[in-house]
Amino acid sequence: MANTTDNRPSSKVARLIEEYDLRGLGDELEVRWTGDGVERTSLRDLADYFNKQLLEQALIDAGMSALESDVDSTYRNLTEDDVSTGVRTDTRNRLEQNGIDVDDLESDFVSYQAIRSFLTEYRDAEYRKLSDQEKVDKDLQSIQRLMTRTLSVTEERIEKLRQTERIDAGAFEVLLDLQVLCQECGEQYSVAEFLDERGCQCQRE
């Protein structure tokens, strides 16, 4: 994936990956950005993800808890504007008491522009925009997953209510029929059919 020539531009992200010994993170960032087999992640979210990896490694090196919840809450307390001064100060003090130089750590945090430069200039990665059909197919899959989840949750809740005798029910089956109604002509479609047909026939007449 990565450009292996020696003529690559300098990159803060690349330097930090080496300094924090975060092997494989460069590949992971590229995969997450290009959406190669995974849900694509935005540059801003990648910057937060990268910064949390730095924070997690700093916590580990200091012998502190590096559970995901601890990393997330600590990162939020250091970076979010809506965090109170008291909470931010307490967080900084806790880190410093464990030997972490918070000023140095925060100076290592990167922006989404740094992530973009790392991916496009340092690694020569390229984001390929989905075709119209690929985007339709991807969104249909997302809708179908949500429908499956809705069915599963509904069945589970009804079954628990039945078992605890809060409702009277024998054997049952949950049906989910999601339809798209065209308000122009009154034609009705299943979601899959509507997307497969690329909308309503009346718009093409």
Backbone bond lengths (Angstrom), bond angles and torsions (degrees), N, CA, C in turn:
res aa  C-N    CA-C-N  psi(-1)  N-CA   C-N-CA  omega(-1)  CA-C   N-CA-C  phi
1 M - - - 1.455 - - 1.530 111.72 -
2 A 1.317 114.84 -49.62 1.455 119.15 -172.13 1.512 112.01 -77.65
3 N 1.326 114.91 149.47 1.444 121.60 172.31 1.522 108.11 -72.59
4 T 1.321 117.59 123.46 1.455 120.01 -173.54 1.527 113.07 -103.35
5 T 1.338 117.36 9.34 1.448 119.15 178.59 1.511 109.79 -73.77
6 D 1.366 114.60 163.20 1.460 119.69 179.70 1.518 112.06 -89.21
7 N 1.338 117.71 4.22 1.457 121.18 -176.99 1.520 112.42 -98.99
8 R 1.300 116.90 16.94 1.463 120.16 -179.03 1.526 110.38 -71.11
9 P 1.343 117.04 146.65 1.463 119.52 177.21 1.514 110.76 -68.05
10 S 1.324 116.02 159.26 1.459 119.57 177.52 1.521 109.59 -65.00
11 S 1.305 116.48 149.54 1.466 121.00 -177.70 1.517 109.97 -144.65
12 K 1.322 115.86 122.61 1.462 120.33 177.20 1.519 110.13 -62.04
13 V 1.331 116.73 -40.33 1.463 121.03 -179.10 1.520 110.21 -62.16
14 A 1.342 116.85 -45.76 1.467 120.48 179.71 1.521 110.52 -62.39
15 R 1.323 116.62 -41.02 1.467 119.99 -179.99 1.522 110.84 -63.20
16 L 1.327 117.17 -42.91 1.458 120.80 -178.37 1.525 111.91 -68.81
17 I 1.326 117.29 -35.57 1.463 120.43 176.68 1.526 109.69 -59.16
18 E 1.320 116.00 -40.16 1.463 120.24 179.02 1.525 110.91 -72.70
19 E 1.330 117.31 -44.23 1.461 120.77 -176.95 1.524 112.09 -64.45
20 Y 1.339 116.47 -38.94 1.463 120.69 -178.37 1.529 111.97 -90.17
21 D 1.333 115.59 1.67 1.471 121.31 178.38 1.526 111.21 56.44
22 L 1.341 115.41 50.30 1.463 120.96 -178.37 1.530 109.31 -102.91
23 R 1.325 115.36 66.85 1.461 121.12 -178.18 1.529 110.59 -59.92
24 G 1.320 114.51 136.87 1.460 120.06 177.27 1.510 114.26 87.11
25 L 1.331 118.53 -11.15 1.460 119.97 -176.67 1.523 111.27 -68.47
26 G 1.338 116.73 -34.01 1.462 119.30 178.02 1.517 111.58 -61.42
27 D 1.328 116.40 -45.11 1.468 120.64 177.06 1.523 110.87 -61.51
28 E 1.332 115.92 -41.99 1.458 119.94 -178.45 1.524 111.41 -64.02
29 L 1.327 116.88 -42.17 1.459 120.47 178.68 1.526 110.68 -61.01
30 E 1.326 116.07 -41.40 1.463 119.71 -179.41 1.526 111.06 -65.22
31 V 1.328 116.41 -44.71 1.463 120.35 179.86 1.530 110.57 -62.45
32 R 1.318 116.34 -42.61 1.465 119.84 -179.66 1.530 111.36 -65.53
33 W 1.324 117.50 -34.76 1.461 120.36 -177.59 1.523 112.40 -77.14
34 T 1.322 116.23 -41.76 1.462 119.61 -177.53 1.520 112.02 -79.78
35 G 1.348 116.66 -15.93 1.455 118.88 -178.14 1.506 112.41 70.54
36 D 1.324 117.04 30.48 1.471 122.18 -178.95 1.524 109.67 -76.46
37 G 1.323 116.07 86.34 1.461 121.31 178.46 1.516 114.28 87.27
38 V 1.338 117.22 -0.76 1.461 120.61 177.88 1.523 108.60 -135.21
39 E 1.331 115.81 168.81 1.462 120.73 175.67 1.524 108.64 -65.56
40 R 1.319 117.43 129.68 1.460 120.71 -175.62 1.528 110.96 -68.78
41 T 1.337 115.86 139.94 1.456 122.75 -179.53 1.518 109.45 -110.48
42 S 1.337 117.06 138.25 1.462 121.07 -179.32 1.522 110.39 -71.11
43 L 1.321 115.79 161.52 1.461 120.72 179.27 1.520 111.52 -63.07
44 R 1.329 117.37 -38.76 1.471 120.31 179.20 1.524 110.96 -64.29
45 D 1.321 116.39 -42.42 1.468 119.24 178.58 1.520 110.88 -68.58
46 L 1.326 116.56 -33.34 1.464 119.92 177.03 1.525 111.05 -66.43
47 A 1.337 116.48 -37.35 1.468 119.58 177.88 1.524 109.84 -62.64
48 D 1.338 117.24 -44.39 1.466 120.40 177.70 1.531 110.47 -62.74
49 Y 1.324 115.93 -42.39 1.466 120.10 -179.89 1.529 110.29 -61.98
50 F 1.317 116.29 -44.61 1.464 120.75 179.86 1.528 110.53 -62.13
51 N 1.330 116.28 -45.95 1.467 120.07 -178.95 1.525 111.60 -62.74
52 K 1.315 116.06 -35.48 1.463 119.44 178.03 1.533 110.98 -68.03
53 Q 1.332 116.05 -31.74 1.469 118.73 176.03 1.523 110.62 -65.91
54 L 1.338 116.55 -38.28 1.464 120.41 176.07 1.527 110.26 -64.05
55 L 1.326 115.53 -46.01 1.460 120.37 -179.85 1.524 111.02 -62.04
56 E 1.323 116.18 -44.03 1.465 120.19 -179.72 1.529 110.76 -59.92
57 Q 1.333 116.50 -43.33 1.457 119.77 -179.87 1.523 110.64 -66.10
58 A 1.337 117.03 -37.27 1.463 120.64 177.80 1.528 110.50 -64.44
59 L 1.328 117.70 -39.85 1.460 121.61 178.35 1.527 110.57 -65.40
60 I 1.329 115.70 -42.64 1.470 119.72 179.25 1.523 110.47 -62.48
61 D 1.326 116.69 -45.69 1.461 120.93 -179.52 1.530 111.76 -62.27
62 A 1.354 115.83 -28.89 1.462 120.16 -179.66 1.525 112.30 -88.68
63 G 1.336 116.38 -0.83 1.452 120.40 179.63 1.514 113.49 77.19
64 M 1.335 116.75 20.75 1.461 120.90 -179.09 1.525 110.56 -97.49
65 S 1.334 115.68 167.62 1.455 120.74 178.29 1.517 109.67 -65.32
66 A 1.329 115.91 132.91 1.460 120.71 179.81 1.522 110.67 -121.81
67 L 1.339 116.86 31.50 1.461 120.37 173.92 1.521 108.82 -62.31
68 E 1.330 116.35 151.82 1.460 120.52 -177.32 1.525 111.77 -55.65
69 S 1.332 116.44 -40.00 1.460 119.95 -179.52 1.525 111.41 -65.13
70 D 1.343 116.53 -37.65 1.457 120.29 178.87 1.527 110.85 -67.84
71 V 1.318 116.24 -42.54 1.461 120.65 179.63 1.524 110.03 -63.76
72 D 1.334 116.92 -45.75 1.464 120.80 -178.50 1.525 111.71 -62.02
73 S 1.328 116.94 -47.14 1.463 120.09 -177.41 1.523 111.23 -68.32
74 T 1.328 117.14 -39.46 1.466 120.34 178.75 1.520 110.69 -65.26
75 Y 1.316 116.58 -43.36 1.469 120.49 179.40 1.522 110.51 -62.83
76 R 1.319 116.27 -43.12 1.465 119.97 179.06 1.525 110.46 -61.61
77 N 1.331 116.56 -43.70 1.468 119.97 -178.39 1.527 112.28 -64.41
78 L 1.308 116.26 -26.65 1.465 120.06 -179.53 1.518 113.27 -86.17
79 T 1.335 117.48 -25.72 1.468 119.44 -167.73 1.525 115.99 -119.33
80 E 1.330 118.34 -25.54 1.468 119.31 -173.46 1.524 111.82 -79.72
81 D 1.329 116.65 140.33 1.465 122.09 -177.82 1.528 113.10 -70.17
82 D 1.341 117.00 -26.65 1.464 119.02 -175.87 1.529 113.33 -86.73
83 V 1.331 117.48 5.07 1.462 121.20 177.02 1.523 109.15 -80.96
84 S 1.318 116.85 134.71 1.460 120.60 -177.75 1.523 110.97 -67.10
85 T 1.321 115.27 157.19 1.459 120.62 179.16 1.524 110.94 -60.86
86 G 1.332 116.09 -39.14 1.458 120.59 -179.37 1.513 112.20 -62.79
87 V 1.338 116.39 -45.02 1.466 120.47 179.76 1.526 110.19 -65.19
88 R 1.324 116.78 -42.97 1.463 119.83 179.60 1.536 110.81 -62.37
89 T 1.332 116.14 -42.73 1.469 120.28 -179.81 1.520 111.13 -65.07
90 D 1.326 116.92 -42.89 1.470 120.41 178.66 1.526 110.84 -61.33
91 T 1.315 116.31 -40.72 1.459 120.54 -179.94 1.522 110.72 -65.12
92 R 1.322 116.30 -45.44 1.465 119.86 179.36 1.532 110.73 -62.54
93 N 1.325 116.10 -42.90 1.469 119.55 -179.38 1.521 111.51 -62.65
94 R 1.335 115.94 -40.30 1.469 120.15 -179.79 1.523 110.42 -63.04
95 L 1.323 116.68 -42.15 1.454 120.44 179.68 1.530 111.11 -67.19
96 E 1.322 115.68 -44.26 1.463 119.57 -177.74 1.531 111.50 -66.14
97 Q 1.336 116.70 -34.87 1.464 120.08 177.85 1.522 111.82 -65.51
98 N 1.339 115.95 -20.47 1.469 120.45 177.79 1.526 111.66 -99.62
99 G 1.312 116.05 13.73 1.457 119.76 173.07 1.510 116.23 89.80
100 I 1.326 118.04 11.20 1.460 120.66 179.49 1.521 109.73 -93.95
101 D 1.319 117.38 126.25 1.463 122.10 175.34 1.530 107.31 -81.20
102 V 1.312 116.38 100.20 1.460 120.90 -173.47 1.521 111.32 -65.72
103 D 1.326 117.19 -38.03 1.465 119.63 179.64 1.528 110.62 -61.51
104 D 1.331 116.65 -43.56 1.463 120.03 178.15 1.523 111.11 -65.03
105 L 1.321 115.84 -41.25 1.462 120.31 179.85 1.523 110.68 -62.13
106 E 1.320 116.91 -47.41 1.460 120.17 -178.72 1.522 111.55 -65.90
107 S 1.325 117.03 -31.51 1.465 119.15 177.89 1.530 111.05 -70.00
108 D 1.324 116.20 -21.11 1.466 120.70 176.79 1.524 112.40 -80.87
109 F 1.336 117.85 -21.60 1.459 119.87 178.72 1.531 109.51 -58.49
110 V 1.319 115.63 140.08 1.468 120.14 -175.24 1.532 110.88 -111.23
111 S 1.315 115.19 160.37 1.454 122.76 176.54 1.526 109.50 -93.82
112 Y 1.318 115.49 170.84 1.465 118.33 178.21 1.531 110.45 -68.17
113 Q 1.352 116.76 -27.09 1.463 118.55 176.99 1.528 110.92 -64.31
114 A 1.340 116.49 -37.81 1.467 119.89 178.81 1.525 110.57 -66.06
115 I 1.332 116.19 -38.08 1.465 120.06 177.17 1.521 110.01 -64.62
116 R 1.314 116.70 -43.55 1.473 120.63 179.75 1.522 111.04 -61.66
117 S 1.333 117.10 -44.60 1.463 120.38 178.88 1.528 111.36 -62.73
118 F 1.329 115.45 -40.89 1.462 120.05 179.15 1.525 111.02 -60.76
119 L 1.329 116.16 -44.46 1.464 120.38 -176.59 1.521 112.46 -73.95
120 T 1.320 117.16 -45.13 1.469 119.90 -172.97 1.522 113.45 -86.48
121 E 1.331 117.76 -35.78 1.463 120.61 -175.85 1.529 112.43 -98.11
122 Y 1.326 115.98 -41.78 1.465 119.64 -177.30 1.526 111.87 -80.81
123 R 1.337 116.37 -40.16 1.469 120.22 -176.75 1.527 113.06 -105.40
124 D 1.328 117.81 -5.35 1.467 121.59 -178.94 1.531 112.15 58.03
125 A 1.309 116.66 32.84 1.469 120.26 178.17 1.525 109.19 -78.59
126 E 1.307 115.72 152.47 1.458 120.61 -179.05 1.515 109.34 -137.76
127 Y 1.330 114.54 130.09 1.465 119.15 177.20 1.520 109.33 -88.37
128 R 1.302 115.81 120.46 1.458 120.33 179.10 1.525 109.47 -93.92
129 K 1.310 115.22 118.15 1.459 120.42 179.89 1.519 109.78 -67.05
130 L 1.323 116.82 137.40 1.451 121.32 179.84 1.520 110.99 -66.62
131 S 1.316 115.90 143.97 1.456 120.03 173.20 1.525 108.72 -70.27
132 D 1.331 116.51 167.35 1.469 120.45 179.56 1.527 110.64 -57.82
133 Q 1.346 117.14 -43.72 1.462 120.39 -178.32 1.522 111.32 -67.67
134 E 1.324 116.89 -39.54 1.464 120.66 179.02 1.524 110.49 -63.65
135 K 1.341 116.51 -39.78 1.458 120.45 179.16 1.522 111.01 -66.75
136 V 1.335 117.41 -42.31 1.470 121.26 177.45 1.527 109.80 -61.04
137 D 1.326 116.98 -47.21 1.466 121.34 -179.15 1.528 111.12 -61.78
138 K 1.319 116.69 -41.88 1.458 120.92 -179.05 1.525 111.11 -64.86
139 D 1.336 116.36 -43.21 1.467 119.35 -179.92 1.527 111.19 -68.64
140 L 1.327 117.28 -35.40 1.460 119.98 176.73 1.519 110.43 -63.19
141 Q 1.309 117.23 -41.44 1.459 120.69 177.17 1.528 111.60 -61.56
142 S 1.326 116.67 -39.71 1.468 120.43 178.29 1.529 110.69 -64.24
143 I 1.331 116.25 -43.45 1.468 120.48 178.82 1.528 110.47 -63.02
144 Q 1.318 117.18 -42.86 1.464 121.12 -179.44 1.526 111.28 -64.99
145 R 1.334 117.11 -36.96 1.462 119.26 176.73 1.523 110.62 -64.99
146 L 1.334 117.04 -40.44 1.464 120.91 178.02 1.527 110.88 -64.23
147 M 1.319 116.82 -40.03 1.462 120.68 178.75 1.525 110.72 -64.07
148 T 1.331 116.02 -43.08 1.467 120.32 178.21 1.516 110.60 -61.82
149 R 1.332 116.09 -41.65 1.460 120.71 179.19 1.529 110.40 -65.42
150 T 1.318 117.38 -41.32 1.460 120.98 179.37 1.523 111.04 -62.19
151 L 1.324 116.54 -43.34 1.465 120.75 177.34 1.524 110.91 -60.96
152 S 1.321 116.13 -46.28 1.455 120.84 -177.75 1.525 111.73 -61.98
153 V 1.326 116.51 -46.26 1.469 120.51 -179.14 1.522 110.37 -65.04
154 T 1.335 116.88 -42.47 1.473 120.67 -179.58 1.523 110.82 -61.94
155 E 1.321 116.04 -46.44 1.468 119.94 179.13 1.525 111.06 -61.38
156 E 1.318 116.53 -41.72 1.466 121.18 -179.20 1.527 111.24 -63.89
157 R 1.322 116.39 -44.25 1.466 119.65 -178.74 1.539 111.69 -66.55
158 I 1.326 115.53 -42.25 1.466 118.90 179.35 1.524 110.21 -64.13
159 E 1.326 116.56 -42.40 1.459 120.57 -179.31 1.532 111.17 -62.40
160 K 1.318 117.56 -40.54 1.465 120.43 178.59 1.530 111.20 -66.50
161 L 1.320 116.43 -39.11 1.469 119.99 176.90 1.522 110.88 -65.22
162 R 1.348 116.37 -37.75 1.462 120.28 178.84 1.520 110.74 -67.76
163 Q 1.341 116.65 -44.09 1.463 120.64 -178.32 1.527 112.26 -65.11
164 T 1.302 117.44 -32.40 1.465 120.95 -179.90 1.528 111.70 -91.27
165 E 1.345 115.22 7.55 1.469 122.68 175.86 1.522 112.68 59.98
166 R 1.337 116.06 31.61 1.467 119.60 174.02 1.525 110.97 -85.11
167 I 1.341 115.96 -18.12 1.459 121.04 173.22 1.519 107.71 -136.03
168 D 1.322 116.38 159.63 1.457 122.38 176.57 1.521 108.41 -99.50
169 A 1.328 116.74 114.45 1.463 120.02 -178.51 1.510 110.12 -156.98
170 G 1.328 114.64 142.36 1.451 120.28 173.79 1.519 108.38 -99.15
171 A 1.312 115.79 -142.38 1.462 119.31 175.73 1.525 108.90 -65.69
172 F 1.314 116.32 139.07 1.458 118.83 -176.93 1.525 110.40 -143.58
173 E 1.309 115.00 165.31 1.463 122.26 175.90 1.515 108.07 -140.76
174 V 1.301 116.82 133.84 1.465 121.87 179.43 1.521 108.52 -95.74
175 L 1.327 115.95 130.01 1.461 121.88 178.96 1.523 109.15 -115.77
176 L 1.299 116.13 134.65 1.463 120.89 177.87 1.522 107.91 -123.59
177 D 1.323 115.74 114.27 1.460 121.42 -177.16 1.525 107.99 -119.07
178 L 1.319 115.61 93.47 1.464 120.80 -178.23 1.517 108.94 -90.89
179 Q 1.335 115.90 121.50 1.456 121.43 -175.57 1.523 111.25 -121.76
180 V 1.321 115.06 151.25 1.463 121.74 173.91 1.519 107.62 -112.59
181 L 1.331 116.54 122.65 1.465 122.59 -179.01 1.523 109.41 -106.45
182 C 1.321 116.28 121.16 1.459 120.74 175.81 1.526 108.76 -78.69
183 Q 1.300 116.73 118.05 1.467 120.91 -177.97 1.518 112.27 -78.34
184 E 1.333 117.21 -8.40 1.467 119.95 178.01 1.526 111.21 -80.78
185 C 1.352 116.36 -45.12 1.464 119.31 -175.09 1.526 113.52 -119.35
186 G 1.318 117.96 -10.42 1.448 120.78 178.95 1.515 114.14 87.08
187 E 1.346 118.16 1.05 1.461 121.30 179.62 1.534 109.42 -70.96
188 Q 1.331 115.31 143.88 1.461 120.85 -177.03 1.525 109.56 -121.45
189 Y 1.328 115.58 138.32 1.465 121.57 -176.87 1.526 110.06 -133.41
190 S 1.320 115.55 154.83 1.457 118.94 163.77 1.530 106.91 -71.89
191 V 1.313 116.47 159.32 1.461 119.07 -178.82 1.524 110.88 -60.06
192 A 1.339 116.95 -45.68 1.459 120.96 -179.27 1.525 111.00 -60.20
193 E 1.326 116.24 -43.85 1.461 120.28 -179.62 1.524 110.55 -65.45
194 F 1.331 116.66 -42.18 1.461 121.02 -178.67 1.533 111.00 -61.07
195 L 1.332 116.12 -42.88 1.455 119.64 -179.53 1.521 111.70 -74.73
196 D 1.334 116.92 -38.30 1.465 120.32 177.69 1.530 110.96 -61.30
197 E 1.335 115.67 -36.92 1.463 121.10 -179.91 1.526 112.29 -82.28
198 R 1.341 115.66 -2.38 1.473 122.25 -177.91 1.531 111.60 59.14
199 G 1.329 115.51 42.23 1.457 120.35 177.23 1.507 111.59 108.11
200 C 1.322 115.34 -162.43 1.471 121.24 -175.89 1.519 111.10 -91.49
201 Q 1.326 113.90 142.67 1.463 121.14 -179.18 1.522 111.44 -59.98
202 C 1.328 116.85 -32.15 1.453 119.89 -176.18 1.521 113.06 -63.43
203 Q 1.315 116.44 -23.17 1.463 119.56 179.83 1.524 112.54 -78.86
204 R 1.323 116.69 -9.32 1.458 120.75 -179.21 1.517 111.43 -109.05
205 E 1.306 117.47 3.77 1.475 120.37 -178.43 1.532 110.22 -90.93
